[in-house]
Amino acid sequence: MDHRLKSLLVVLTLVLAAGFIGLVAGNGGITGGAITNTIACYEHKDCNDNIQATEDICKNPGTLNSLCINKPTN
């Protein structure tokens, strides 16, 4: 089998596997993320997920690079 065909089959298999894993994980596909031009948070309380066992953190508050992190406290 030609090495280009083998490479194409390997890449196609990896892309399909990533897509399948994304669908099984329930996040809508390969990435599951959305690109938006909005500010996610201005302070830690904006990231409250209402789960007592997580620390709610706003990284880069008030910027387009802001994001919420909800990490376990234990």
N, CA, C and O atoms as a DFTB+ gen file, in Angstrom:
296 C
 N C O
     1  1       0.849      -1.174       0.000
     2  2       0.000       0.000       0.000
     3  2       0.896       1.240       0.000
     4  3       1.916       1.265       0.688
     5  1       0.530       2.244      -0.749
     6  2       1.277       3.488      -0.870
     7  2       1.338       4.203       0.483
     8  3       0.342       4.231       1.207
     9  1       2.498       4.785       0.835
    10  2       2.661       5.433       2.134
    11  2       1.737       6.648       2.297
    12  3       1.343       6.961       3.421
    13  1       1.387       7.331       1.219
    14  2       0.460       8.470       1.317
    15  2      -0.938       8.001       1.686
    16  3      -1.633       8.649       2.468
    17  1      -1.341       6.885       1.126
    18  2      -2.655       6.330       1.449
    19  2      -2.702       5.885       2.906
    20  3      -3.698       6.102       3.597
    21  1      -1.613       5.257       3.370
    22  2      -1.546       4.849       4.778
    23  2      -1.648       6.065       5.700
    24  3      -2.377       6.039       6.691
    25  1      -0.918       7.122       5.368
    26  2      -0.957       8.339       6.181
    27  2      -2.351       8.937       6.204
    28  3      -2.833       9.361       7.255
    29  1      -2.993       8.970       5.060
    30  2      -4.347       9.508       4.974
    31  2      -5.310       8.686       5.822
    32  3      -6.167       9.248       6.505
    33  1      -5.180       7.376       5.786
    34  2      -6.048       6.511       6.591
    35  2      -5.813       6.706       8.079
    36  3      -6.762       6.684       8.863
    37  1      -4.560       6.895       8.478
    38  2      -4.253       7.123       9.893
    39  2      -4.861       8.446      10.353
    40  3      -5.482       8.501      11.415
    41  1      -4.691       9.506       9.574
    42  2      -5.234      10.815       9.932
    43  2      -6.759      10.751      10.000
    44  3      -7.356      11.260      10.949
    45  1      -7.384      10.139       9.020
    46  2      -8.839      10.017       9.000
    47  2      -9.337       9.241      10.218
    48  3     -10.341       9.615      10.824
    49  1      -8.650       8.178      10.575
    50  2      -9.024       7.380      11.740
    51  2      -8.931       8.205      13.019
    52  3      -9.815       8.134      13.873
    53  1      -7.856       8.989      13.152
    54  2      -7.693       9.822      14.349
    55  2      -8.773      10.896      14.447
    56  3      -9.295      11.152      15.532
    57  1      -9.108      11.522      13.328
    58  2     -10.152      12.551      13.327
    59  2     -11.500      11.944      13.691
    60  3     -12.246      12.517      14.485
    61  1     -11.811      10.804      13.124
    62  2     -13.079      10.139      13.444
    63  2     -13.125       9.704      14.910
    64  3     -14.166       9.812      15.558
    65  1     -12.002       9.214      15.429
    66  2     -11.958       8.799      16.830
    67  2     -12.162      10.004      17.745
    68  3     -12.898       9.912      18.728
    69  1     -11.523      11.128      17.437
    70  2     -11.685      12.335      18.252
    71  2     -13.129      12.820      18.215
    72  3     -13.676      13.224      19.241
    73  1     -13.743      12.783      17.049
    74  2     -15.144      13.181      16.928
    75  2     -16.063      12.276      17.720
    76  3     -16.987      12.746      18.383
    77  1     -15.812      10.977      17.654
    78  2     -16.621      10.014      18.398
    79  2     -16.473      10.227      19.899
    80  3     -17.463      10.200      20.631
    81  1     -15.246      10.436      20.360
    82  2     -15.016      10.676      21.783
    83  2     -15.728      11.951      22.220
    84  3     -16.310      11.996      23.304
    85  1     -15.685      12.988      21.385
    86  2     -16.382      14.230      21.710
    87  2     -17.878      14.036      21.814
    88  3     -18.515      14.602      22.703
    89  1     -18.452      13.244      20.918
    90  2     -19.890      12.995      20.965
    91  2     -20.270      12.170      22.178
    92  3     -21.285      12.437      22.821
    93  1     -19.457      11.161      22.498
    94  2     -19.735      10.319      23.659
    95  2     -19.625      11.135      24.943
    96  3     -20.405      10.942      25.875
    97  1     -18.646      12.055      24.991
    98  2     -18.461      12.883      26.182
    99  2     -19.584      13.902      26.331
   100  3     -19.740      14.499      27.397
   101  1     -20.362      14.107      25.283
   102  2     -21.516      14.984      25.368
   103  2     -21.213      16.452      25.173
   104  3     -22.011      17.304      25.562
   105  1     -20.067      16.766      24.575
   106  2     -19.780      18.183      24.396
   107  2     -19.894      18.611      22.945
   108  3     -19.313      19.627      22.563
   109  1     -20.621      17.872      22.128
   110  2     -20.987      18.339      20.804
   111  2     -20.005      18.117      19.683
   112  3     -20.159      18.741      18.634
   113  1     -19.024      17.287      19.828
   114  2     -18.113      17.030      18.714
   115  2     -16.663      17.090      19.117
   116  3     -16.309      16.850      20.272
   117  1     -15.823      17.415      18.147
   118  2     -14.387      17.370      18.384
   119  2     -13.959      18.388      19.434
   120  3     -13.186      18.046      20.328
   121  1     -14.433      19.617      19.354
   122  2     -13.994      20.609      20.328
   123  2     -15.029      20.856      21.413
   124  3     -14.686      20.896      22.595
   125  1     -16.277      21.020      21.034
   126  2     -17.307      21.294      22.015
   127  2     -17.239      22.701      22.576
   128  3     -18.101      23.090      23.364
   129  1     -16.236      23.468      22.188
   130  2     -16.081      24.831      22.675
   131  2     -16.718      25.827      21.726
   132  3     -17.000      25.514      20.569
   133  1     -16.934      26.997      22.217
   134  2     -17.484      28.069      21.395
   135  2     -16.570      29.278      21.486
   136  3     -16.102      29.630      22.569
   137  1     -16.321      29.904      20.364
   138  2     -15.510      31.103      20.343
   139  2     -16.446      32.298      20.340
   140  3     -17.263      32.459      19.434
   141  1     -16.322      33.123      21.348
   142  2     -17.173      34.302      21.450
   143  2     -16.308      35.514      21.761
   144  3     -15.207      35.375      22.294
   145  1     -16.793      36.675      21.437
   146  2     -16.095      37.908      21.771
   147  2     -16.784      38.580      22.944
   148  3     -17.172      39.746      22.873
   149  1     -16.928      37.832      24.014
   150  2     -17.554      38.363      25.216
   151  2     -16.636      38.152      26.407
   152  3     -15.734      37.314      26.369
   153  1     -16.867      38.903      27.446
   154  2     -16.099      38.766      28.680
   155  2     -16.815      37.746      29.555
   156  3     -17.986      37.921      29.891
   157  1     -16.114      36.686      29.920
   158  2     -16.728      35.600      30.683
   159  2     -16.989      35.986      32.135
   160  3     -17.994      35.576      32.715
   161  1     -16.082      36.777      32.727
   162  2     -16.250      37.130      34.136
   163  2     -15.487      38.404      34.468
   164  3     -14.512      38.767      33.811
   165  1     -15.969      39.066      35.511
   166  2     -15.316      40.267      36.008
   167  2     -14.707      40.039      37.388
   168  3     -13.765      40.725      37.785
   169  1     -15.258      39.066      38.111
   170  2     -14.758      38.720      39.443
   171  2     -15.131      37.270      39.746
   172  3     -15.915      36.657      39.022
   173  1     -14.560      36.729      40.826
   174  2     -14.749      35.317      41.162
   175  2     -16.226      34.929      41.288
   176  3     -16.612      33.837      40.870
   177  1     -17.047      35.800      41.852
   178  2     -18.460      35.438      42.068
   179  2     -19.210      35.238      40.747
   180  3     -20.251      34.582      40.727
   181  1     -18.701      35.786      39.658
   182  2     -19.321      35.563      38.345
   183  2     -19.164      34.121      37.874
   184  3     -19.855      33.688      36.951
   185  1     -18.267      33.386      38.499
   186  2     -17.978      32.006      38.094
   187  2     -18.625      30.975      39.005
   188  3     -18.312      29.789      38.909
   189  1     -19.518      31.402      39.882
   190  2     -20.154      30.500      40.834
   191  2     -20.948      29.430      40.105
   192  3     -21.874      29.736      39.353
   193  1     -20.582      28.169      40.332
   194  2     -21.296      27.044      39.720
   195  2     -22.282      26.399      40.693
   196  3     -22.888      25.373      40.385
   197  1     -22.438      27.012      41.874
   198  2     -23.352      26.519      42.914
   199  2     -23.003      25.123      43.408
   200  3     -23.875      24.384      43.863
   201  1     -21.740      24.768      43.318
   202  2     -21.266      23.500      43.871
   203  2     -20.313      23.847      45.000
   204  3     -19.270      24.458      44.768
   205  1     -20.663      23.462      46.225
   206  2     -19.872      23.820      47.397
   207  2     -18.462      23.225      47.370
   208  3     -17.547      23.777      47.981
   209  1     -18.282      22.111      46.668
   210  2     -16.991      21.419      46.666
   211  2     -16.023      21.950      45.605
   212  3     -15.006      21.314      45.330
   213  1     -16.324      23.104      45.007
   214  2     -15.399      23.685      44.032
   215  2     -15.032      25.108      44.421
   216  3     -15.818      25.829      45.036
   217  1     -13.817      25.491      44.047
   218  2     -13.366      26.871      44.195
   219  2     -13.631      27.567      42.869
   220  3     -13.168      27.106      41.826
   221  1     -14.359      28.653      42.895
   222  2     -14.757      29.366      41.684
   223  2     -13.767      30.502      41.427
   224  3     -13.656      31.426      42.233
   225  1     -13.057      30.432      40.316
   226  2     -11.980      31.372      40.021
   227  2     -12.227      32.053      38.678
   228  3     -12.576      31.404      37.691
   229  1     -12.041      33.369      38.657
   230  2     -12.107      34.144      37.413
   231  2     -10.682      34.489      37.012
   232  3     -10.017      35.257      37.707
   233  1     -10.204      33.936      35.907
   234  2      -8.868      34.241      35.393
   235  2      -8.977      35.383      34.394
   236  3      -9.906      35.410      33.587
   237  1      -8.053      36.313      34.436
   238  2      -8.021      37.481      33.547
   239  2      -9.341      38.261      33.582
   240  3      -9.933      38.517      32.534
   241  1      -9.806      38.638      34.780
   242  2     -11.112      39.293      34.898
   243  2     -11.243      40.559      34.055
   244  3     -10.314      41.359      33.944
   245  1     -12.424      40.712      33.468
   246  2     -12.742      41.915      32.712
   247  2     -12.105      42.031      31.346
   248  3     -12.165      43.091      30.723
   249  1     -11.488      40.949      30.862
   250  2     -10.849      40.977      29.543
   251  2     -11.499      39.948      28.622
   252  3     -12.237      39.077      29.082
   253  1     -11.226      40.050      27.325
   254  2     -11.730      39.046      26.384
   255  2     -11.080      37.687      26.622
   256  3     -11.576      36.667      26.145
   257  1      -9.975      37.673      27.356
   258  2      -9.296      36.413      27.686
   259  2      -9.749      35.847      29.024
   260  3      -9.161      34.884      29.516
   261  1     -10.784      36.428      29.618
   262  2     -11.252      35.931      30.913
   263  2     -11.905      34.572      30.746
   264  3     -12.503      34.266      29.714
   265  1     -11.774      33.758      31.799
   266  2     -12.442      32.465      31.804
   267  2     -12.689      32.031      33.230
   268  3     -11.974      32.425      34.151
   269  1     -13.701      31.220      33.395
   270  2     -14.045      30.674      34.715
   271  2     -13.416      29.310      34.884
   272  3     -13.405      28.485      33.970
   273  1     -12.893      29.096      36.077
   274  2     -12.345      27.790      36.451
   275  2     -13.040      27.378      37.741
   276  3     -13.098      28.148      38.700
   277  1     -13.558      26.173      37.754
   278  2     -14.223      25.637      38.933
   279  2     -13.477      24.371      39.332
   280  3     -13.786      23.276      38.862
   281  1     -12.478      24.541      40.217
   282  2     -11.656      23.390      40.572
   283  2     -12.077      22.822      41.920
   284  3     -12.491      23.562      42.813
   285  1     -11.968      21.495      42.064
   286  2     -12.338      20.849      43.321
   287  2     -11.488      21.375      44.475
   288  3     -10.302      21.652      44.301
   289  1     -12.093      21.510      45.643
   290  2     -11.376      22.036      46.796
   291  2     -10.663      20.951      47.589
   292  3      -9.838      21.283      48.440
   293  1     -10.935      19.685      47.358
   294  2     -10.320      18.614      48.154
   295  2      -9.059      18.129      47.578
   296  3      -8.430      17.231      48.137
